[in-house]
Amino acid sequence: KGLIEDGVILIEKGKIMAVGRDVTIPPEAEVTDAEGRYITPGLIDAHTHIVAFEQGIPESFTDGNEMTSPITPQLRIIDSITPQDTAFGDALSGGVTCVQTLPGSANVIGGQGAVIKTHGTVADEMILLAPSSMKAALGENPIGVYKEKKVLPTTRMGNAACMRDALIKVQNYIEKETEAAESDKFHERDLTWESLVPVMEGEIPLSIHAHRADDIATAIRISEEFGLRYTIEHCTEGHILAEYLGQKKVMAAIGPTLTSKPKLELKNKSWETMKKLLDAGCHICIITDHPVIPIEHLSLCASLAFRAGLSREDALKCITLYAAEHLGIEKRLGSIDKGKDADLVIWDGDPLDSRSSVVMTLIEGEVVFEKGQ
């Protein structure tokens, strides 16, 4: 709703009760004077691997990829959450209050993601939404893992075949489960296919890692074939088919763009992708893919997209409201509105100025980071 100058935000029991210039401050209220500061909603990173690739842990000990089968939907990222990951402190110092954390992209179907707040001592108390999506992957990563093992998939055709086969098997599983229920017969549970039922029934999206234009098109083709909700994660070459993606009203989480180009899939990476997709009619947000880009640099990514032509308002929305919409949590987060969680960030300057820093971060009204403390 634009910029409010000399505004007041009233918080009670972790929620925003009022916001505006003419808000009456109750006499018993505790007041934080942020005169001369900027206040934004807590930043949201819609695609990270926080906890799955814990900071300071040798790569061989990380929990991000179960590289034993290309189809592992039964995995749940919540079982890897360690609140002691130092990345959470970094997130708070950068104003990031909420993230989606996902399994890695080694497998064609890699497991269930979760949306979590970035502060807490017990994993279960940090969870906002689980499962939030089912992670899937096309392109180089599954091929690289399974070519060495000499098993399917070793090509892009193999990736697509594995994905289709899994989706057909869950269709069969649902059919057998329905038949058993109708005839009052026992149906043996199978966690692999049971975990994909929410995807097939549209309860959660298939979040598909796809960098290259042909992989993006394959992701859409298969999703439409099975009538799935889906998101494109990374969407590096999305600008190449921007008009097509706009026609499909694609939801894309774009990034990590603040990197070099170490893979063939990244050779056409550009900061202009965000604006081209938004102009074409796509829904976008900006991500770090932490730890690929350290999570505290989410606002820097938005500022670089702004420099590349994205409007100031859209750049901020890409790490707040648009990110919340990507995750389906916009009723609770993403903007400073009455009734939403009091997840707020106070900055000492314009949040899109790389020289600015976070003074204070609040989650549900609680101060969880204060500069210098």
MOGI-V196329 format. One record per residue. N is the residue number from 1. RES is the residue in one small letter. SS is DSSP state (@ for helix, = for strand, . for the rest). OMEGA is omega in whole degrees, 0 to 359 (none if undefined). Layout:
n res ss omega
N RES SS OMEGA
N RES SS OMEGA
This chain:
n res ss omega
1 k . 177
2 g . 184
3 l . 174
4 i . 177
5 e . 180
6 d . 183
7 g . 178
8 v = 174
9 i = 180
10 l = 184
11 i = 175
12 e = 179
13 k . 174
14 g . 181
15 k = 175
16 i = 182
17 m = 180
18 a = 176
19 v = 180
20 g = 180
21 r . 187
22 d . 180
23 v . 178
24 t . 180
25 i . 179
26 p . 184
27 p . 182
28 e . 185
29 a . 169
30 e . 187
31 v . 170
32 t . 182
33 d . 181
34 a . 181
35 e . 180
36 g . 180
37 r . 172
38 y = 175
39 i = 177
40 t = 168
41 p = 171
42 g . 181
43 l = 183
44 i = 176
45 d = 189
46 a = 180
47 h = 176
48 t = 172
49 h . 176
50 i . 185
51 v . 179
52 a . 175
53 f . 187
54 e . 180
55 q . 176
56 g . 180
57 i . 177
58 p . 185
59 e @ 181
60 s @ 181
61 f @ 184
62 t . 187
63 d . 190
64 g . 186
65 n . 173
66 e . 190
67 m . 180
68 t . 178
69 s . 179
70 p . 181
71 i = 182
72 t . 182
73 p . 183
74 q . 179
75 l . 179
76 r = 183
77 i @ 180
78 i @ 180
79 d @ 176
80 s @ 185
81 i . 173
82 t . 182
83 p . 181
84 q . 176
85 d . 183
86 t . 178
87 a @ 179
88 f @ 176
89 g @ 177
90 d @ 179
91 a @ 182
92 l @ 179
93 s @ 176
94 g . 177
95 g . 180
96 v = 186
97 t = 183
98 c = 179
99 v = 160
100 q = 175
101 t = 191
102 l . 167
103 p . 179
104 g . 188
105 s . 178
106 a . 185
107 n . 178
108 v . 169
109 i = 195
110 g = 179
111 g = 186
112 q = 174
113 g = 179
114 a = 171
115 v = 184
116 i = 169
117 k = 187
118 t . 178
119 h . 177
120 g . 180
121 t . 179
122 v . 184
123 a @ 185
124 d @ 180
125 e @ 180
126 m @ 188
127 i = 174
128 l = 183
129 l = 177
130 a = 357
131 p = 179
132 s = 179
133 s = 173
134 m = 182
135 k = 175
136 a = 182
137 a = 171
138 l . 175
139 g . 192
140 e @ 191
141 n @ 177
142 p @ 179
143 i @ 181
144 g @ 180
145 v @ 191
146 y @ 173
147 k @ 178
148 e @ 181
149 k @ 180
150 k . 175
151 v . 177
152 l . 9
153 p . 173
154 t . 178
155 t . 175
156 r @ 174
157 m @ 179
158 g @ 176
159 n @ 182
160 a @ 180
161 a @ 178
162 c @ 181
163 m @ 180
164 r @ 182
165 d @ 179
166 a @ 181
167 l @ 176
168 i @ 180
169 k @ 178
170 v @ 173
171 q @ 179
172 n @ 180
173 y @ 179
174 i @ 180
175 e @ 180
176 k @ 178
177 e @ 179
178 t @ 179
179 e @ 179
180 a @ 180
181 a @ 181
182 e @ 181
183 s . 179
184 d . 179
185 k . 179
186 f . 175
187 h . 183
188 e . 178
189 r . 174
190 d . 188
191 l @ 180
192 t @ 185
193 w @ 176
194 e @ 181
195 s . 179
196 l . 180
197 v @ 178
198 p @ 176
199 v @ 182
200 m @ 182
201 e . 173
202 g . 181
203 e . 176
204 i . 180
205 p = 167
206 l = 183
207 s = 194
208 i = 173
209 h = 179
210 a = 179
211 h . 190
212 r . 185
213 a @ 181
214 d @ 177
215 d @ 176
216 i @ 179
217 a @ 178
218 t @ 179
219 a @ 179
220 i @ 182
221 r @ 182
222 i @ 179
223 s @ 179
224 e @ 179
225 e @ 183
226 f @ 178
227 g . 186
228 l . 161
229 r . 181
230 y = 170
231 t = 174
232 i = 182
233 e = 182
234 h = 173
235 c . 188
236 t . 180
237 e . 181
238 g @ 181
239 h @ 180
240 i @ 178
241 l @ 185
242 a @ 181
243 e @ 179
244 y @ 180
245 l @ 176
246 g @ 178
247 q @ 181
248 k . 183
249 k . 184
250 v . 170
251 m = 185
252 a = 172
253 a = 192
254 i = 179
255 g . 2
256 p . 184
257 t . 181
258 l . 180
259 t . 169
260 s . 182
261 k . 187
262 p . 181
263 k . 177
264 l @ 183
265 e @ 186
266 l @ 188
267 k . 181
268 n . 180
269 k . 184
270 s . 174
271 w . 180
272 e . 182
273 t @ 184
274 m @ 183
275 k @ 181
276 k @ 180
277 l @ 179
278 l @ 179
279 d @ 181
280 a @ 178
281 g . 177
282 c . 171
283 h = 185
284 i = 165
285 c = 183
286 i = 184
287 i . 174
288 t . 188
289 d . 181
290 h . 13
291 p . 180
292 v . 166
293 i . 179
294 p . 191
295 i @ 181
296 e @ 181
297 h @ 178
298 l @ 180
299 s @ 177
300 l @ 177
301 c @ 178
302 a @ 181
303 s @ 178
304 l @ 174
305 a @ 175
306 f @ 179
307 r @ 182
308 a . 174
309 g . 176
310 l . 179
311 s . 180
312 r @ 182
313 e @ 180
314 d @ 178
315 a @ 177
316 l @ 179
317 k @ 182
318 c . 178
319 i . 176
320 t . 187
321 l @ 180
322 y @ 177
323 a @ 177
324 a @ 179
325 e @ 177
326 h @ 183
327 l @ 181
328 g . 182
329 i . 186
330 e . 177
331 k . 180
332 r . 189
333 l . 170
334 g . 179
335 s . 179
336 i . 184
337 d . 178
338 k . 177
339 g . 180
340 k . 177
341 d = 179
342 a . 173
343 d . 190
344 l = 178
345 v = 175
346 i = 183
347 w = 177
348 d . 177
349 g . 179
350 d . 182
351 p . 177
352 l . 173
353 d . 185
354 s . 178
355 r . 181
356 s . 177
357 s . 180
358 v = 177
359 v = 183
360 m = 175
361 t = 178
362 l = 171
363 i = 182
364 e . 174
365 g . 181
366 e = 176
367 v = 182
368 v = 173
369 f = 174
370 e = 184
371 k . 178
372 g . 181
373 q . none
